[in-house]
Amino acid sequence: MRSSKGNEGAPGGGTGLLGRLKSAGLAPRKSLGQHFLHDPSILSSLVESAGVGKGSHVLEIGTGPGTLTRELASRSSSVLTVEIDERMGAFAAAELEGFDNIEILQLDALDNKKLHPLLLERLEDLGEFIWVSNLPYKISTTVIIALMESVVPWQRAVLTVQLEVAERICSSAVVQGKGKRKHSSSQSSIGYGPASLLVGYWATARFLKKIAPGSFWPPPKVESAVLLLEPRYEVITQEIKRDYVSFSKWVRVLFQKRRKQIGGTLKSVLGQDATDKVLTLRELDASLRPENLALEDIRFLSSLFPFNNG
C-alpha cells in the first residue's frame, strides 16, 4: 500500500476496531463531520451497488479507519482513498498494510470548493473510475458538485450522505400554479434547488435506500441514505462544459431570489422584451417561481440568453 502526503464488523470493544481506535487515542471528529460506517452488510451493499469488480479503479473520499477501503480493495484493481485527518490516515494505513492496491492521499479533497489539484491530477491519471464513499457530512454536497464540475471520467458513484442531501439531489421541480408540467407521482420535490440542478446537469440521480444511525459510529443525529449517480454524457465536449458555465450562473441568479416570481427576476436581468420572448417560447407563466422550473427550462434559458462564458 502506498501513502502520499499533500471488513470488519461493528466497532465493538477489546481488540475490535473501536478498541484499536481507543488504544490509538482516536475518535471521530465532529468538526470534520466524521461518522464511521461499520455495518458489514451496508459496506458490502455499497460495493455491490457500485458494480465494483476485478478490473475496477475506485475513488473513496473519507478513508476514516479503512472499513470501506478494505471492502473496496478486496474486490477491485485499485483504490485511491483520500483522508484529511493525518492521525486517522496513519491508523488506516496500519489497518490496511496487507493490501498492495491502495493509495492513501493525505489531504483535503477540496480546495476553495474545487477538487484539490493533486487529487484532480491523480484522477486524470487514473482514467475511468467508480466513486464509492461514506462522505463526511460537512462536505458532501460541495464535493459532489466539485467532482462533477471537474469533468474527470467517472463511471458511477454510490455515496452515503445525509438523508436531506440525498432527497435534495434526487428531487425534481415543484409542480403547481400556472404553466405546470406533467409530473410523476413517484418523483419528490423535497428541497429542490441549486444542488438538484447543478448535479443534475452532469448526472442522473437515484435514491437507493435509507441507512439506520446505528450503522455508524458515532450514530448521527440525522438519518442517512445511499445515493446512486450515473453520468449523463458518454463524452463531455467543450460545448457541454461551456454551456454549464451559463447554466450554473442562471441557477444562481434565479435561486438567489427563490421566493420571487421568475417574471420579475428575468426582467431585472434581461429586460421586458427578452423576458416575454423566453416565457412565450417555453410556455412559462411569469408568476412561476424558480422551484417550478425544470432543469430543461433553465437549460433552454441559458442557451437562448447565455451569460458571457468565453
Helices and strands as residue ranges (DSSP letters): E 2-4, H 17-23, G 30-32, E 36-37, H 40-50, E 57-61, H 67-73, E 78-83, H 86-95, E 102-106, E 110-111, E 114-115, H 117-126, E 129-134, H 140-150, E 154-162, H 163-170, H 194-202, E 203-211, G 213-215, E 216-217, E 224-231, H 238-255, H 262-270, H 272-282, G 290-292, H 295-304
